[in-house]
Amino acid sequence: MGDPCLKLLRFVLRALLVLPWLLFGLFCVTVVYRVLSGARRAALNRFWSRWLMRLCGVRLSIGGQPRMQGAVLWAANHVSWIDIFVVNAVRATSFVAKSEIRSWPVIGSLAAGAGTLFIERTQRHAVHAMGQSIHECFARGDAVGLFPEGTTTEGFELKPFHASLFEPARADGVDIQPVALRYLHHGKRSGFAAFVGEESLVANLWRVLGATGLAVEVVFLPPVPTVREDGTPYTRLELSRLTREAIVTQL
């Protein structure tokens, strides 16, 4: 379990580093982004996300070949609030996320400023409206991120996917790249950093910032094309199934 005093010391020291970095991030998304080109905003987003993970004590390991240019849909398993920033550390990505995240202190504002697409799951036409936003991102050649499970797990299982959000990629002919997120604690697969159940964000931050040996392996798998070799299109259910099967092999 470790010495509680050392854990408290680590938490305090990291919090003293992370808080100014979060405030700098808020300054960037509210002021600096307005005067930067899209490419420069993306570079700043990636730089800021990489350093956030370092300041939180989370080591990143990137495997596979992420699609770094042009429109792509990255579909990943969902473990923690960390996931969005982990993927943004690779390439600036507009994530589809539940609207509740927008109300989270600081992190919600940062996610919104970084281009997160919030979906109101209780609204009848939410999926259609979200589809339009995703089409616009693809038209700009952006990467869009998606957590098709719609909830978090400890990272060892994969819940059923919601296929409806694969429709914009299918309609636009944009490749879907499966992404497997594997969390480790002292070199072993672990759900230590998972943000699941009724746990509060504060409680999760206490555990993550006070820990040592946290790492995330981000594995980019071969893209799933939206059409078969004979040119006929896959259905969104088929794309959802193919993507899920690819991620399962890595968990």
N, C-alpha and C positions, 0 to 999 in steps of 0.2 A: 504493500500500500504506500510505502514511503513515509518520510517524516512530514507530519502536518505543517510544521513550521516552515520547512523548505518549500512545500507546495504553496503556502500562503505567500512566501517571499517571491516565488516565481510568478504567481498570479499578479502580485502588485507591480513587479518590475515590468512584466509584459503589458499590463494594463496601462502603465505610464508611457509605454512606447506606442501601443496600439491606438489609444485615444487621440493623440495628436495626428496620427496617420489617418484616422477616420475623419477628423475635422478637415485635414488637408484634402481628403477625397471629396467631402461636401463642398469645399471651396472650388475644387476643379469642376464638379458637375454643375454647379450653379453659376460660376463666373468664367472659368478658363475655357470650358467646352464651347462657349458661345463664340469665341474668336479663333477656334482651331478648325482645320479641315477635318473631314471624316477620317482620313488616314492617320492624322496626328492624334485625334481623339482615341482611335483604336489603339495606337501605340502607348498612349498614356494610360489607358484602361488596363492594358496588359502589364505594364510596368508597375502600376499601383497594386494590382491584384497579386503579382508575384511577391512584392514586398510585404503585403498584408499577411500572406501565408508564412513568410519568414519570421515576421514579428510575433505571430501567434505560435511559433514553434512547430509548424507543420511542414515537413519536407515533401517536396513533389518529385515524382518519378514519372516520366512520360514515355509511353511505349506505342509502337505502331507508327502510322503515318497520318497525322491529322491533316485534313483538307484546309490549307492555309489561304487559298485564294478562291474567290467566286462564291456563289450561293451554295449553301449546304445546310441540311438539317442534322444537328447532332442530337441523338436520342440516347439518354443515359439513365442508369439506375440512380435512385435518390436515397441518400443516407443522411445528409446534414445541410444546414445553412451554408456550410463551407463549400458545398459543391459548385455553386454559381461562381464563386471567386476562383476556385481551382481551375475550372474550364476557361474562365476569362484570362487566367494567367498564361494560357496557351494561345488563344486568339479571342479578341473582343467578340462577345456573343450576346445577342438579344434573346434572353430566356423567357419562355412562357412559364409563368408562376401564378400561384393562387393569390388572390387579391389581399388576403390577410397579411402577407409579407410587407405590403406597402405601409402598414401601421406599426411595424417593428421600429423601435427607436434606432435612429441613425442608419442601421443596415437597410431598412426599408427605403429611406431617402436615397441612399447610395445605389441601391438596386434600380430604383426608378430613374435616377440620373444617368445610369449606365445603359439604359435602353431596355430594361426588363418589360415584358409585355404581360400585364396583369389581367387575369381572367376572372370575371365575376361568375363563380360556378352556380350561384343561385338564380341568375338571370337567364331567361328562356333563350334569348338570342346571343348568348355570350360566345358560343363556339363560332357562330357565323362572323361576328364582329372580330374575333381573334383571328379568324382565317384571313380577313382582309388586311389586318396588320402584318401578318406573316407574308402575304403576297407582296406587300410593299417592301419588306426587308429583302426578300429574294430578288425583287426588281433592282435593288441597289447593289446586289452582289454580296449581301451580308450573310453571316452565319447566324442561324437561329438554333437555340437550345431548347430541349424538351425533356421533361421527366414524365414519360408516358404512364407510370404507375399512379401518378396523382397523389402520392403520399410517400413517406420515408419508411425505410426498414433498417435493420442493423447491418445490411450489406451482404448477407449470405443467401438470401432468397430474392426472387423477383416476382412481384405480384402481377396480376393480369394487366395488360396495357389497354389504355383508352385509344381506340383506333381513329377516332374522329379527327384528332389533331394532325394525323399524317396526311389528311386530304390536301392541304395546300401544296405540299411537296409533290404529291402524286399529280395534281392538276398542272403544276408548273414544270414537271419533269426535272425536279431538283433531287439529286442523290441524297440518300439518308445514310449517315455514318453512325453506326452503333458505337457507344462509348461505355466502357466498363470502369466503374470507380471502386477501387479496392482499398479499404482503410487498414492500416497496420498499427500495432502498438508494440514497441520494442521488437520489431522484426516479424511479428506474428499477426495473421489476420485477426481483426478485432472489431467489435461494435462499440468500442470505448467512446468514440467521438459521435456516435449516432444521436440524432435529435429526433426521438420518437416518443409516441404516447403523449402523455399530458405534461411532460417536462417543460419547464419554462426556459426561455432563451437565456436568462441570467444564470440559471443552474447549469446549463450546458456550457456557457462561457467559463464559469468557474472551473468546471472539470477540464476543458480544453486548454485554457491558459495556464492552469496549474500543473499540467502534465509534461512529461518528457517522453521522447521516443515516438511521437506521432508522425505518421507518414501516409501519403496517399499515392497509390499507383493509378495513373490515368492511362487506360489502354484504348487506343483508337483502332477499331477493327475495320476490315475492308468495307467500303461503301456498298449499300444495297441500292441497285438501280431501280428506277420506277417502272421500267419496261423489261419484258423478257427478251431473249436473244432473237426471237422471231418478230419483235416489234410490238407485240400486244401488251397493253398496260396491266400491271398488277392492280388488284383492288386495294383499298386502304387496309382492309383486314389482313390481306396477304402480306403487305408491307409491315404491318404491325407484328405479325407472327414471325417473319423472317428476321426482323430486327431484334425481337425478344430472344429468339433462339440463339442468335449470335452472342448476345450479352450473357446469357445463361452459361455458355461454355467457358466464360472467364471468371465466373463467381464460385 
